[in-house]
């Protein structure tokens, strides 16, 4: 993905995760956003303390995704330091980052979400595996086309209700 598109991809993921979080726990969304941000900050600090010096802090919403962290950076997710740090920090990993598997019920919801996104105009939206991010713009060729991110974002907004129970900051590993 080009440097020009990665901020849009990060924005799309932030919108998706924020939408899912607000639907999952509507009465305390402000508290959940603050808790998600605090957890993401601790994860970023842990990654740096464990050898990944260039690991960024989350944005104001607490959003950290593997796509957003790696695109346009010199970080290497295949390096020994990265793998050690991810392992050391796994309990702090924020919603949607990567590495943990979703439950069978969560995965069923994610697959319904993916089908809904396809039904709403993003025909090349892939079915995420249980241990992959819900949205990986590197696997959506149309996202790199003119208007592709707008179409993806619109479809994700229409389909966000399918992620209730998947993206829940109180579940300790939501968004996985």
C-alpha positions, -999 to +999 in steps of 0.1 A: +000+000+000+013+034-009+023+059+018-006+081+005-032+054+013-021+041+047-036+070+067-069+063+050-066+027+060-059+036+096-089+059+095-111+032+081-100+008+109-105+035+136-140+041+123-147+004+122-134-004+157-150+028+172-183+019+156-181-017+170-171-005+204-200+020+206-225-006+196-212-032+219-215-011+250-236+019+242-241+032+277-204+036+286-188+043+253-168+073+267-154+051+295-146+023+271-128+047+247-107+060+276-100+024+288-091+013+252-068+043+249-051+036+282-046-001+273-032+008+239-007+033+255+005+006+279+009-018+249+029+007+230+051+014+260+056-024+266+066-029+229+092-001+232+104-015+266+108-049+250+130-038+221+108-023+194+121+013+198+101+029+170+067+015+180+042+044+179+017+056+205-020+052+196-041+080+182-065+098+205-091+071+202-066+044+214-065+029+179-036+007+171-038-018+143-010-038+127-018-021+094-016+013+109+016+006+128+036-010+100+025+009+069+051+036+062+074+025+090+106+007+092+093-018+118+098-054+109+071-078+122+094-108+113+123-096+134+131-115+166+127-083+187+092-078+173+082-114+181+096-112+216+079-079+223+045-091+210+048-122+231+058-102+262+030-077+257+002-100+245-019-093+276-019-056+268-026-060+231-054-036+221-086-046+202-080-055+166-042-055+167-034-091+158-022-124+171-051-139+192-079-160+178-115-151+179-140-175+194-162-195+170-191-172+177-170-141+172-156-155+139-191-163+127-200-126+133-169-115+115-177-137+085-212-122+084-196-087+085-173-097+056-203-109+035-222-078+044-193-056+032-192-075-001-230-072-004-226-034+000-202-029-029-167-041-018-167-073-038-131-081-031-134-079+007-119-112+020-131-135+048-107-128+077-092-159+094-098-162+131-063-149+140-061-121+115-073-085+117-109-080+107-099-055+080-066-057+062-065-032+034-035-049+019-058-078+010-085-055-006-072-044-040-102-021-046-092+000-015-062+013-035-084+026-063-099+060-067-129+061-043-120+027-029-115+037+007-147+057+006-166+027-006-150+005+020-157+029+048-194+033+037-198-005+036-182-010+069-205+015+085-236-002+071-223-036+084-209-026+118-238-042+138-224-076+128-194-069+150-213-065+182-198-090+206-166-091+186-153-056+193-158-052+230-130-035+251-142-052+283-136-087+268-098-084+270-088-091+235-117-078+216-116-070+180-094-100+174 
